């Protein structure tokens, strides 16, 4: 029996309506537009309206757009793989909430949640790819969705974190194809837990004394906020991004000239520019939209992929490379023939 390949047949995204500019942040803490743009490339980001936006309903909206573009029906989905580190509840995961939101609860399709932060979408894509290759599922919704804004502290002590993140969701619909050399050609995943505490949120963690999982001191301190050692993250990111992109090219006997578009996780415009310079790629070969959305963690790649497709930058038979690096440390890539 020939093993099936999986192919992305539709992409979609959803971002909240509320636009928060760097000038808006200037009013909340000691920062300014020039400082933020110089260090991150970000000009604005989207924040949810907590009265109507949830992680799972943003994901549902992104999925509906992807299905519409793929000319498929909601009931065609037979598996959900949901990447987020900001679920609506501590448990269950947001995958089942999205299943219910889409009306797929009657069909009782499975939902898998992935907690791999910035690399989450590519990890989720790889998992979906394996399920399709084995023939277990035929149409998989792969989603990345994040709400970071409600965890941010707009103060001077957290300004290096709070200027970076935004909210949003992106989705890709994967289907089986028997067309040789088409679809997801390969995925590559790595992790190094040595650096787990260089980019993490410590509390509330389960490995605390009984009654001390969430204390008043924690709520007033920084352990429930994101901690990031920016220099360490940047130094590792630029190395791992290059390694995992090259790994994908070598695995498929491709050169950088064969790639039509690289879509990196939107962590920092400086990292994307570094990749472009190191690979000596012409302008337009690396897609960026961090300028208007900030870092949306697991949602950044599918949002960027959806926008790139809508702008005509992803076309039939194009070779697309996805790459990500983030908390864990984890990093991953995927090479796709569209």
C-alpha positions as CSV (number, residue, x, y, z in Angstrom):
1,X,0.0,0.0,0.0
2,X,1.3,3.4,-0.9
3,X,1.6,5.9,2.0
4,X,-0.5,9.0,1.5
5,X,0.9,12.4,1.7
6,X,-0.9,15.3,3.5
7,X,-1.5,18.5,1.7
8,X,-2.7,21.9,3.0
9,X,-5.9,22.6,1.1
10,X,-7.0,25.7,2.9
11,X,-5.6,28.4,5.3
12,X,-7.4,31.0,7.4
13,X,-6.9,33.4,10.3
14,X,-8.7,35.6,12.7
15,X,-7.4,38.6,14.7
16,X,-9.3,40.7,17.2
17,X,-10.6,44.1,16.1
18,X,-8.8,46.1,18.8
19,X,-5.6,47.6,17.5
20,X,-3.0,48.6,20.1
21,X,-0.2,50.8,18.7
22,X,3.2,51.5,20.3
23,X,1.9,55.0,21.0
24,X,-0.9,53.5,23.1
25,X,1.7,51.6,25.1
26,X,3.7,54.8,25.7
27,X,0.8,56.0,27.8
28,X,1.0,52.9,30.1
29,X,4.7,52.6,30.7
30,X,8.1,54.2,30.1
31,X,8.6,53.1,26.4
32,X,8.4,54.7,23.0
33,X,7.7,53.8,19.4
34,X,11.3,54.2,18.3
35,X,12.6,51.8,21.0
36,X,10.0,49.1,20.3
37,X,10.4,49.2,16.5
38,X,14.3,49.2,16.7
39,X,14.3,46.2,19.0
40,X,11.4,44.1,17.6
41,X,10.1,45.6,14.4
42,X,6.6,45.8,15.9
43,X,4.4,48.8,15.3
44,X,1.1,47.5,16.5
45,X,-0.7,44.4,17.8
46,X,-4.3,43.1,18.4
47,X,-5.8,42.6,21.8
48,X,-9.0,40.7,22.5
49,X,-12.3,42.0,23.7
50,X,-12.8,39.7,26.6
51,X,-16.6,40.0,26.4
52,X,-16.6,38.2,23.0
53,X,-13.2,36.7,22.1
54,X,-12.0,33.4,23.4
55,X,-9.0,31.3,22.4
56,X,-11.4,28.6,21.0
57,X,-13.8,30.9,19.2
58,X,-10.9,32.8,17.5
59,X,-9.6,29.3,16.4
60,X,-13.1,28.4,15.1
61,X,-13.3,31.6,13.0
62,X,-9.9,30.9,11.5
63,X,-10.9,27.3,10.8
64,X,-14.1,28.4,9.1
65,X,-12.1,30.7,6.8
66,X,-9.7,27.9,6.0
67,X,-12.6,25.5,5.2
68,X,-14.3,28.1,3.0
69,X,-11.1,28.6,1.0
70,X,-10.7,24.9,0.7
71,X,-14.4,24.5,-0.4
72,X,-15.0,22.0,2.4
73,X,-17.7,21.6,5.0
74,X,-17.2,21.7,8.8
75,X,-18.3,18.0,8.9
76,X,-15.4,17.0,6.7
77,X,-13.1,17.5,9.7
78,X,-12.3,14.2,11.5
79,X,-9.5,15.4,13.8
80,X,-8.5,18.7,15.5
81,X,-4.9,19.4,16.5
82,X,-4.8,22.6,18.6
83,X,-1.6,24.4,19.5
84,X,-1.8,26.9,22.3
85,X,-0.1,27.8,25.6
86,X,-3.0,30.1,26.5
87,X,-6.0,27.8,26.7
88,X,-9.4,29.1,27.9
89,X,-9.3,26.8,30.9
90,X,-6.5,25.2,32.9
91,X,-8.2,22.0,31.7
92,X,-9.7,20.7,29.5
93,X,-7.8,22.0,26.5
94,X,-9.2,24.4,24.0
95,X,-9.4,21.7,21.3
96,X,-12.6,20.3,22.7
97,X,-14.0,23.8,23.1
98,X,-13.4,24.5,19.5
99,X,-14.9,21.1,18.6
100,X,-18.1,22.2,20.4
101,X,-18.0,25.7,19.0
102,X,-17.9,24.3,15.4
103,X,-20.8,21.9,16.2
104,X,-18.6,18.8,15.9
105,X,-19.4,17.6,19.4
106,X,-22.2,15.5,18.0
107,X,-19.7,13.8,15.7
108,X,-17.4,13.2,18.7
109,X,-14.2,13.7,16.6
110,X,-10.9,13.7,18.7
111,X,-9.1,16.8,19.7
112,X,-5.5,16.9,20.6
113,X,-3.9,19.9,22.4
114,X,-0.2,20.8,21.9
115,X,1.7,23.0,24.4
116,X,4.9,23.8,22.5
117,X,4.6,27.6,22.5
118,X,6.2,29.3,19.4
119,X,7.0,25.9,17.8
120,X,3.5,24.6,18.6
121,X,2.0,25.0,15.1
122,X,4.7,23.1,13.3
123,X,4.6,20.3,16.0
124,X,0.8,20.2,15.5
125,X,1.3,20.1,11.7
126,X,3.7,17.2,12.0
127,X,1.3,15.2,14.2
128,X,-1.5,15.8,11.8
129,X,0.8,14.7,8.9
130,X,1.6,11.4,10.6
131,X,-2.1,10.6,11.2
132,X,-2.9,11.3,7.6
133,X,0.1,9.3,6.3
134,X,-1.0,6.2,8.3
135,X,-4.5,6.6,6.9
136,X,-6.2,7.0,10.3
137,X,-7.7,10.4,9.5
138,X,-8.3,12.1,6.2
139,X,-9.2,15.8,7.0
140,X,-7.4,17.5,9.9
141,X,-7.9,21.0,11.2
142,X,-4.5,22.2,12.5
143,X,-4.8,25.4,14.6
144,X,-2.6,27.8,16.5
145,X,-4.4,30.3,18.7
146,X,-3.2,32.5,21.6
147,X,-4.4,35.2,24.0
148,X,-1.4,36.8,25.5
149,X,-2.8,40.3,26.3
150,X,-4.7,39.3,29.4
151,X,-1.5,38.0,31.0
152,X,0.6,41.0,30.2
153,X,1.6,43.6,32.8
154,X,1.8,47.1,31.4
155,X,4.5,48.4,33.8
156,X,8.1,49.4,33.6
157,X,9.2,46.1,35.2
158,X,7.6,44.1,32.4
159,X,7.9,46.5,29.5
160,X,10.5,44.3,27.7
161,X,7.8,41.5,27.5
162,X,4.6,43.5,27.2
163,X,5.6,45.3,24.0
164,X,6.1,42.0,22.2
165,X,3.0,39.9,22.3
166,X,-0.4,40.0,20.7
167,X,-3.5,37.9,20.2
168,X,-4.9,35.9,17.2
169,X,-5.5,32.6,15.6
170,X,-4.6,30.8,12.4
171,X,-5.6,27.5,10.9
172,X,-4.7,25.0,8.1
173,X,-6.8,22.2,6.8
174,X,-4.8,19.1,5.9
175,X,-6.1,16.4,3.6
176,X,-4.7,13.2,2.2
177,X,-3.4,13.3,-1.4
178,X,-1.9,10.5,-3.5
179,X,-0.1,13.0,-5.7
180,X,3.6,12.2,-5.5
181,X,5.9,15.0,-4.3
182,X,3.1,17.2,-3.3
183,X,2.1,18.5,0.2
184,X,4.1,18.3,3.3
185,X,7.5,16.9,2.2
186,X,9.0,16.6,5.7
187,X,8.9,18.0,9.2
188,X,11.8,18.3,11.6
189,X,11.4,18.8,15.4
190,X,13.9,19.4,18.2
191,X,14.0,20.4,21.9
192,X,16.6,21.3,24.5
193,X,15.2,21.5,28.0
194,X,18.5,22.8,29.4
195,X,17.2,26.3,28.7
196,X,13.6,25.8,29.9
197,X,13.8,28.6,32.5
198,X,15.2,31.2,30.0
199,X,11.7,31.7,28.6
200,X,8.9,30.5,30.8
201,X,6.0,31.3,33.2
202,X,6.8,29.6,36.5
203,X,3.5,29.8,38.4
204,X,0.9,28.5,39.1
205,X,2.8,25.2,38.8
206,X,1.5,21.9,40.1
207,X,4.8,20.9,41.9
208,X,4.2,23.2,44.9
209,X,3.2,22.4,48.5
210,X,-0.4,21.8,49.0
211,X,-2.2,25.2,49.4
212,X,0.8,27.0,47.9
213,X,0.0,26.5,44.2
214,X,-1.3,30.1,43.9
215,X,-0.5,32.5,46.8
216,X,-1.0,36.2,47.4
217,X,2.7,36.7,47.0
218,X,2.7,35.0,43.6
219,X,-0.2,37.3,42.4
220,X,1.8,40.4,43.4
221,X,5.2,39.1,42.1
222,X,6.6,38.2,38.8
223,X,6.4,34.4,38.9
224,X,3.0,34.3,37.2
225,X,4.3,36.6,34.5
226,X,6.5,35.6,31.5
227,X,10.2,35.6,32.1
228,X,12.5,36.0,29.1
229,X,16.2,36.2,29.0
230,X,16.2,38.1,25.7
231,X,19.9,37.8,24.9
232,X,20.0,34.0,25.4
233,X,16.8,33.5,23.4
234,X,18.1,35.6,20.5
235,X,21.5,33.9,20.4
236,X,20.0,30.5,20.3
237,X,17.1,31.4,18.0
238,X,19.3,32.7,15.1
239,X,21.4,29.5,15.3
240,X,18.5,27.0,15.5
241,X,16.5,28.8,12.9
242,X,19.3,28.4,10.4
243,X,20.0,24.8,11.4
244,X,16.4,23.6,11.1
245,X,15.8,25.4,7.7
246,X,19.0,23.7,6.3
247,X,17.9,20.4,7.8
248,X,14.6,20.6,5.8
249,X,16.4,21.5,2.6
250,X,19.0,18.7,2.9
251,X,16.3,16.1,3.7
252,X,14.6,17.0,0.5
253,X,17.7,17.6,-1.7
254,X,16.7,21.2,-2.2
255,X,18.7,24.3,-2.2
256,X,17.7,27.8,-0.9
257,X,17.1,28.8,-4.5
258,X,14.4,26.2,-4.7
259,X,12.4,27.8,-1.9
260,X,9.8,30.3,-3.0
261,X,8.9,31.6,0.5
262,X,10.2,31.2,4.0
263,X,7.6,31.8,6.7
264,X,9.3,32.0,10.1
265,X,7.6,32.3,13.5
266,X,7.1,36.0,14.0
267,X,9.2,36.4,17.1
268,X,11.3,39.4,16.2
269,X,11.9,41.2,12.9
270,X,15.6,41.3,13.7
271,X,15.7,37.4,13.7
272,X,13.8,37.3,10.3
273,X,16.2,39.8,8.8
274,X,19.1,37.8,10.1
275,X,17.8,34.7,8.4
276,X,17.4,36.6,5.1
277,X,20.9,38.0,5.3
278,X,22.6,34.7,6.3
279,X,20.8,32.8,3.5
280,X,21.5,35.7,1.1
281,X,17.8,35.7,0.0
282,X,16.3,38.5,-2.1
283,X,13.7,40.9,-0.6
284,X,10.3,39.2,-0.4
285,X,11.5,35.7,0.1
286,X,11.0,35.8,3.9
287,X,7.4,36.7,4.9
288,X,6.9,39.0,7.9
289,X,3.7,40.5,9.4
290,X,5.0,41.0,13.0
291,X,4.9,44.7,12.3
292,X,1.1,44.7,12.7
293,X,0.4,41.7,14.9
294,X,3.4,41.4,17.3
295,X,4.4,37.9,18.4
296,X,1.3,35.7,18.6
297,X,3.2,32.6,19.7
298,X,1.6,29.5,18.3
299,X,-0.7,31.5,16.0
300,X,2.0,33.5,14.2
301,X,2.9,31.0,11.5
302,X,-0.7,30.1,10.4
303,X,-1.7,33.8,10.5
304,X,1.3,34.6,8.3
305,X,0.6,31.7,6.0
306,X,-3.0,32.7,5.6
307,X,-2.1,36.3,4.8
308,X,0.7,35.3,2.4
309,X,-1.7,33.0,0.5
310,X,-4.3,35.8,0.3
311,X,-1.7,38.2,-1.1
312,X,-0.8,35.7,-3.8
313,X,2.7,35.0,-2.3
314,X,1.9,31.3,-2.1
315,X,0.8,29.7,-5.3
316,X,0.3,26.2,-6.7
317,X,3.6,24.1,-6.7
318,X,5.5,26.7,-4.7
319,X,8.0,25.4,-2.2
320,X,7.3,26.9,1.2
321,X,9.5,26.5,4.3
322,X,8.1,27.1,7.8
323,X,10.4,27.5,10.7
324,X,10.0,28.3,14.4
325,X,12.0,28.6,17.7
326,X,10.7,29.3,21.1
327,X,10.2,28.3,24.8
328,X,11.4,24.9,25.8
329,X,13.7,25.5,24.0
330,X,11.9,23.9,21.1
331,X,12.4,24.5,17.4
332,X,11.0,23.0,14.2
333,X,10.6,23.3,10.4
334,X,8.4,22.0,7.6
335,X,9.0,21.9,3.9
336,X,5.9,22.0,1.8
337,X,5.1,21.8,-1.9
338,X,1.8,23.7,-2.2
